[in-house]
Amino acid sequence: MSPTRRFEGRHALVTGAGSGIGLEIAARLAAEGAHVTVADRDAGLADRAAAEIGGTALHLDVTDAEAVAAIDLTPGVPDILVNNAAVCSDTPLPRMSEQEWDTDLATVLKGPFLVCRTLLPRMAARGSGSVVNIGSINASAYYGNDAYSAAKAGLESLTRSLAVRYGRAGVRVNLVAPATIRTPIWNERLARDPALMERLARWYPLGRIGSPEDVANAVLFLASAEAAWITGTVLRVDGGLSAGNAQLVTDILTEDYLA
Ligand SMILES: NC(=O)c1ccc[n+]([C@@H]2O[C@H](COP(=O)([O-])OP(=O)(O)OC[C@H]3O[C@@H](n4cnc5c(N)ncnc54)[C@H](O)[C@@H]3O)[C@@H](O)[C@H]2O)c1
C-alpha cells in the first residue's frame, strides 16, 4: 500500500517530540509530507529527532513563557500544533512537594496555554489551523499520579474553551487521551518491575497495552482534513479500558462469556 501524503506542504510543530509518542507523531507527520518543527527542552533529543525525520529542531521548554513568546516563526505559522510535552511525578500525594506539583501543572497545563497563546491568534488571523493536545485517561478516572491527572483534566477543559473560541476563525482544537503506552516515560518503573506491562495488559479489553503508533494514528486523523467538522472532542485511545474492565469481568462471570 502506498503511503498517503495528507500533510504535503504543511508545517507542523510538535512539543516533546524528542522521545516516545511525540517522536512517533513527528515522524509520521514528516512521512506524510509535513515539514516538522521538533520542539523539546532536551536539546540533544530534539537535534537527534530532527535529523532522523528531516525536520527542524527547536530547543524549547514549554514552561518558559518568554521562550515560548519568542518562538521563531520563520518557517511560517504552523498549520498543525501538537501539545505533547509532559512530565509525571510518581511521588504519592502525602509526600509530594509543592515544587513537584507545580512542575507537573506547569508542563502539562501551563505549557499548552503558553504555546496556544502565542500561536492560535496567528492561526486565526490566517483562518486555518489544527491543534491536537495529548491528554490522558487519567483526566477522567483515577489511576494514580494526582498532580499530572489534575493537569490533564484541566487540559481537556482548555481544549473545549479554545475549540469554541477559535472555531469561527477556522482553527480546530481536539484532544487525544491515551491509556498505557510503552515509551521511555516508563523506563524507571520497568527497571524496578520488568513484568509491569504484562500485568497491566490483563486489564485491557483489547488484551494489550498501546504503542506510540496507536496514538499517532489518532492524532494524524484529527490533524487532517478528514476531521474537518470535528472540534472540541476527546478521542480516547485506550484499548477499551474506559468502556469496562476485562479482568473484573473475567473474575465476575462464571460462564464462558464469549460463547
Ligand atoms: N506513555 C504513556 O503511557 C502515556 C499515557 C497517557 C498519556 N501520555 C502522554 O503522552 C505524551 C508523551 O508521553 P511519552 O510517554 O512519549 O513521554 P516521554 O517522556 O517519552 O516524552 C516526553 C518528551 O517531552 C519532553 N519534555 C518534557 N518536559 C518538557 C518541557 N517543559 N518542554 C519541552 N519538552 C519537554 C521530554 O524531554 C521528552 O522528550 C505526554 O503528554 C503524556 O502525558 C503518555
The ligand as an SDF file (V2000), in Angstrom:
LIG
                    3D

 44 48  0  0  0  0  0  0  0  0999 V2000
    3.3020    6.7400   27.8760 N   0  0  0  0  0  0  0  0  0  0  0  0
    2.0970    6.6230   28.3970 C   0  0  0  0  0  0  0  0  0  0  0  0
    1.7250    5.5900   28.9940 O   0  0  0  0  0  0  0  0  0  0  0  0
    1.1260    7.7880   28.2840 C   0  0  0  0  0  0  0  0  0  0  0  0
   -0.2110    7.5620   28.6610 C   0  0  0  0  0  0  0  0  0  0  0  0
   -1.1190    8.6190   28.5590 C   0  0  0  0  0  0  0  0  0  0  0  0
   -0.6880    9.8570   28.0900 C   0  0  0  0  0  0  0  0  0  0  0  0
    0.6090   10.0410   27.7400 N   0  0  0  0  0  0  0  0  0  0  0  0
    1.0030   11.3710   27.2660 C   0  0  0  0  0  0  0  0  0  0  0  0
    1.6950   11.2700   26.0190 O   0  0  0  0  0  0  0  0  0  0  0  0
    2.6160   12.3540   25.9180 C   0  0  0  0  0  0  0  0  0  0  0  0
    4.0040   11.8350   25.5780 C   0  0  0  0  0  0  0  0  0  0  0  0
    4.4540   10.9700   26.6040 O   0  0  0  0  0  0  0  0  0  0  0  0
    5.6330    9.9200   26.3880 P   0  0  0  0  0  0  0  0  0  0  0  0
    5.2090    8.6950   27.0850 O   0  0  0  0  0  0  0  0  0  0  0  0
    6.0320    9.8900   24.9670 O   0  0  0  0  0  0  0  0  0  0  0  0
    6.7720   10.6160   27.2950 O   0  0  0  0  0  0  0  0  0  0  0  0
    8.3620   10.7320   27.0950 P   0  0  0  0  0  0  0  0  0  0  0  0
    8.8960   11.0170   28.4430 O   0  0  0  0  0  0  0  0  0  0  0  0
    8.9030    9.5860   26.3170 O   0  0  0  0  0  0  0  0  0  0  0  0
    8.4980   12.0320   26.1820 O   0  0  0  0  0  0  0  0  0  0  0  0
    8.1860   13.3080   26.6690 C   0  0  0  0  0  0  0  0  0  0  0  0
    9.0660   14.3270   25.9660 C   0  0  0  0  0  0  0  0  0  0  0  0
    8.6810   15.6280   26.4370 O   0  0  0  0  0  0  0  0  0  0  0  0
    9.8570   16.3830   26.6880 C   0  0  0  0  0  0  0  0  0  0  0  0
    9.5370   17.4210   27.6860 N   0  0  0  0  0  0  0  0  0  0  0  0
    9.2740   17.2600   28.9940 C   0  0  0  0  0  0  0  0  0  0  0  0
    9.0770   18.4450   29.5830 N   0  0  0  0  0  0  0  0  0  0  0  0
    9.2130   19.3840   28.6090 C   0  0  0  0  0  0  0  0  0  0  0  0
    9.1290   20.7980   28.5850 C   0  0  0  0  0  0  0  0  0  0  0  0
    8.8860   21.5140   29.7110 N   0  0  0  0  0  0  0  0  0  0  0  0
    9.2960   21.4450   27.4080 N   0  0  0  0  0  0  0  0  0  0  0  0
    9.5660   20.7560   26.2770 C   0  0  0  0  0  0  0  0  0  0  0  0
    9.6970   19.4130   26.2430 N   0  0  0  0  0  0  0  0  0  0  0  0
    9.5120   18.7370   27.3950 C   0  0  0  0  0  0  0  0  0  0  0  0
   10.8830   15.3670   27.1890 C   0  0  0  0  0  0  0  0  0  0  0  0
   12.2120   15.8490   27.0450 O   0  0  0  0  0  0  0  0  0  0  0  0
   10.5700   14.1720   26.2960 C   0  0  0  0  0  0  0  0  0  0  0  0
   11.3260   14.2090   25.0940 O   0  0  0  0  0  0  0  0  0  0  0  0
    2.5290   13.1220   27.2390 C   0  0  0  0  0  0  0  0  0  0  0  0
    1.6400   14.1940   27.1000 O   0  0  0  0  0  0  0  0  0  0  0  0
    1.9680   12.0900   28.1870 C   0  0  0  0  0  0  0  0  0  0  0  0
    1.3040   12.6680   29.2760 O   0  0  0  0  0  0  0  0  0  0  0  0
    1.5320    9.0380   27.8230 C   0  0  0  0  0  0  0  0  0  0  0  0
  1  2  1  0
  2  3  2  0
  2  4  1  0
  4  5  1  0
  4 44  2  0
  5  6  2  0
  6  7  1  0
  7  8  2  0
  8  9  1  0
  8 44  1  0
  9 10  1  0
  9 42  1  0
 10 11  1  0
 11 12  1  0
 11 40  1  0
 12 13  1  0
 13 14  1  0
 14 15  2  0
 14 16  1  0
 14 17  1  0
 17 18  1  0
 18 19  2  0
 18 20  1  0
 18 21  1  0
 21 22  1  0
 22 23  1  0
 23 24  1  0
 23 38  1  0
 24 25  1  0
 25 26  1  0
 25 36  1  0
 26 27  1  0
 26 35  1  0
 27 28  2  0
 28 29  1  0
 29 30  1  0
 29 35  2  0
 30 31  1  0
 30 32  2  0
 32 33  1  0
 33 34  2  0
 34 35  1  0
 36 37  1  0
 36 38  1  0
 38 39  1  0
 40 41  1  0
 40 42  1  0
 42 43  1  0
M  CHG  2   8   1  16  -1
M  END
$$$$
